[in-house]
Amino acid sequence: MDTEPDAPVTEADLHAWMDGELPEERRGEVERHLAGNPDLARRFDRYRAQRAMLQDTFGPLIERPLPAALVPPYARTAGRPAVRA
């Protein structure tokens, strides 16, 4: 990802911005780019809405341990408990 302040805004920049991982010095340029491109801004608004819906729907599942049937035998360790399915 190019972080030069005057570099063109890339798709990688846009996704990093959406994920909150864009360097601070690049954020203003990306936000100005979005302000000047309403179709692109709407697309990323839809991505954010979709991400929020997926997080609300599946987020709690991420914290649950894998069922024992899904954990390969070589990956079972004391720090990674499996739940009996």
Rosetta silent file (secondary structure, phi, psi, omega in degrees, C-alpha in Angstrom):
SEQUENCE: MDTEPDAPVTEADLHAWMDGELPEERRGEVERHLAGNPDLARRFDRYRAQRAMLQDTFGPLIERPLPAALVPPYARTAGRPAVRA
SCORE:     score description
SCORE:     0.000 S_00000001
   1 L     0.000  130.520 -179.325    0.000    0.000    0.000 S_00000001
   2 L   -81.190  126.417 -178.515    1.401    3.378   -1.018 S_00000001
   3 L  -111.172   10.761  175.617    1.477    5.823    1.883 S_00000001
   4 L   -64.649  135.363 -175.853    2.867    8.872    0.053 S_00000001
   5 L   -60.557  -30.593 -177.537    0.513   11.792    0.748 S_00000001
   6 L  -102.955   10.610  178.843    0.145   12.754   -2.941 S_00000001
   7 L   -74.188  150.299  176.757   -0.033    9.196   -4.304 S_00000001
   8 L   -59.368  146.354  178.511   -3.239    8.102   -6.056 S_00000001
   9 L   -75.971  127.538 -178.076   -5.797    6.480   -3.780 S_00000001
  10 L  -105.597  168.347  175.335   -5.839    2.731   -4.381 S_00000001
  11 H   -60.599  -37.536  177.692   -8.358    0.015   -3.619 S_00000001
  12 H   -62.398  -40.572  176.700   -5.958   -1.166   -0.893 S_00000001
  13 H   -60.206  -44.910 -178.165   -6.037    2.324    0.656 S_00000001
  14 H   -62.544  -42.757  179.859   -9.825    2.294    0.646 S_00000001
  15 H   -70.333  -37.441  176.878  -10.049   -1.099    2.334 S_00000001
  16 H   -64.397  -38.649  176.379   -7.407   -0.154    4.896 S_00000001
  17 H   -60.995  -46.977 -179.029   -9.414    3.015    5.615 S_00000001
  18 H   -62.734  -36.609 -178.696  -12.589    0.972    6.060 S_00000001
  19 H   -82.101   -3.859 -177.634  -10.785   -1.484    8.362 S_00000001
  20 L    74.926   22.030 -177.269   -9.296    1.314   10.467 S_00000001
  21 L  -113.317    7.890  179.650   -5.773    0.290    9.444 S_00000001
  22 L   -78.387  133.629  177.414   -4.855    3.212    7.193 S_00000001
  23 L   -57.107  142.651 -176.776   -1.937    5.291    8.479 S_00000001
  24 H   -52.572  -40.528 -176.644   -3.089    8.606    9.943 S_00000001
  25 H   -68.329  -14.720 -179.467   -1.088   10.637    7.422 S_00000001
  26 H  -100.814  -18.151 -172.740   -2.988    9.005    4.548 S_00000001
  27 H   -58.749  -44.882 -178.773   -6.505    9.171    6.008 S_00000001
  28 H   -60.604  -41.960  179.393   -7.286   12.753    4.969 S_00000001
  29 H   -63.160  -42.824  179.588   -6.358   12.094    1.339 S_00000001
  30 H   -66.406  -41.687  179.321   -8.575    9.005    1.201 S_00000001
  31 H   -66.389  -35.899  174.839  -11.485   10.842    2.831 S_00000001
  32 H   -66.432  -39.086  178.087  -11.126   13.716    0.330 S_00000001
  33 H   -62.214  -44.397  178.420  -11.086   11.158   -2.487 S_00000001
  34 H   -65.043  -39.252  179.394  -14.297    9.595   -1.172 S_00000001
  35 H   -63.446  -31.713  179.622  -15.922   13.020   -0.778 S_00000001
  36 L   -87.934   -3.816 -178.777  -15.173   13.733   -4.423 S_00000001
  37 L  -131.729   79.897 -173.616  -16.439   10.340   -5.615 S_00000001
  38 H   -60.244  -33.672  177.982  -19.980    9.820   -4.289 S_00000001
  39 H   -64.827  -41.999  178.157  -20.488    6.490   -6.117 S_00000001
  40 H   -65.882  -41.603  178.564  -17.340    5.113   -4.528 S_00000001
  41 H   -61.855  -41.519  177.632  -18.374    6.469   -1.124 S_00000001
  42 H   -63.910  -39.448  178.255  -21.765    4.752   -1.439 S_00000001
  43 H   -59.985  -43.823 -179.411  -20.054    1.488   -2.358 S_00000001
  44 H   -73.881  -26.880  171.662  -17.930    1.650    0.791 S_00000001
  45 H   -63.868  -40.772  177.603  -20.972    2.597    2.865 S_00000001
  46 H   -65.617  -39.915  176.638  -22.590   -0.614    1.616 S_00000001
  47 H   -59.983  -43.363 -179.797  -19.438   -2.563    2.507 S_00000001
  48 H   -64.719  -40.541  178.248  -19.549   -1.128    6.024 S_00000001
  49 H   -63.998  -41.421  178.802  -23.238   -1.995    6.409 S_00000001
  50 H   -64.764  -42.547  179.224  -22.555   -5.536    5.201 S_00000001
  51 H   -61.417  -42.635  179.306  -19.611   -5.871    7.569 S_00000001
  52 H   -63.908  -41.481  179.009  -21.738   -4.704   10.515 S_00000001
  53 H   -64.147  -43.455  178.298  -24.491   -7.174    9.609 S_00000001
  54 H   -64.711  -39.866  178.530  -21.995  -10.048    9.376 S_00000001
  55 H   -63.685  -43.718  179.162  -20.415   -9.038   12.687 S_00000001
  56 H   -64.219  -37.653 -176.376  -23.813   -8.918   14.392 S_00000001
  57 H   -78.063  -47.314 -170.942  -24.804  -12.267   12.907 S_00000001
  58 H  -111.146   -9.671 -177.376  -21.606  -14.274   13.203 S_00000001
  59 H   -51.944  -46.510 -179.574  -19.413  -12.305   15.613 S_00000001
  60 H   -61.180  -26.677 -179.525  -20.401  -14.307   18.703 S_00000001
  61 H   -70.618  -26.715 -177.765  -19.409  -17.535   16.951 S_00000001
  62 H   -63.155  -33.262 -177.407  -15.815  -16.385   16.522 S_00000001
  63 L   -79.811  -14.243 -178.470  -15.237  -16.528   20.277 S_00000001
  64 L   -78.737  143.522  176.509  -16.520  -20.078   20.619 S_00000001
  65 L   -68.790  154.179  177.432  -13.982  -22.924   20.569 S_00000001
  66 L   -68.153  144.333  172.004  -14.001  -25.263   17.608 S_00000001
  67 E   -62.956  147.925 -177.091  -15.871  -28.538   18.020 S_00000001
  68 H   -54.495  -35.430 -178.333  -13.469  -31.459   18.547 S_00000001
  69 H   -65.890  -20.094 -178.891  -14.458  -32.961   15.197 S_00000001
  70 H   -97.884   -8.213 -179.527  -13.128  -29.867   13.395 S_00000001
  71 L   -95.974  118.181  178.440   -9.783  -29.639   15.188 S_00000001
  72 L   -60.891  145.234 -176.625   -7.099  -31.790   13.556 S_00000001
  73 H   -54.540  -37.106 -178.364   -5.436  -34.128   16.086 S_00000001
  74 H   -72.299  -14.623 -178.725   -2.027  -32.498   15.592 S_00000001
  75 H   -96.102   -6.916 -178.960   -3.487  -29.052   16.437 S_00000001
  76 L   -76.262  121.682  177.934   -5.015  -30.009   19.780 S_00000001
  77 E  -134.635  170.452 -179.955   -3.050  -28.431   22.593 S_00000001
  78 L   -63.708  -30.080 -178.812   -3.668  -27.543   26.201 S_00000001
  79 L   -84.549   -1.494 -176.336   -4.146  -23.895   25.210 S_00000001
  80 E  -132.483   78.797 -176.240   -6.753  -24.689   22.579 S_00000001
  81 L   -68.725  149.463  175.834   -9.640  -26.618   24.076 S_00000001
  82 L  -111.719  149.569  178.228  -12.144  -28.341   21.833 S_00000001
  83 E  -100.911  136.145  177.281  -15.807  -28.724   22.582 S_00000001
  84 L   -69.619  127.516 -179.682  -17.438  -32.105   22.092 S_00000001
  85 L   -88.996    0.000    0.000  -19.941  -31.847   19.268 S_00000001
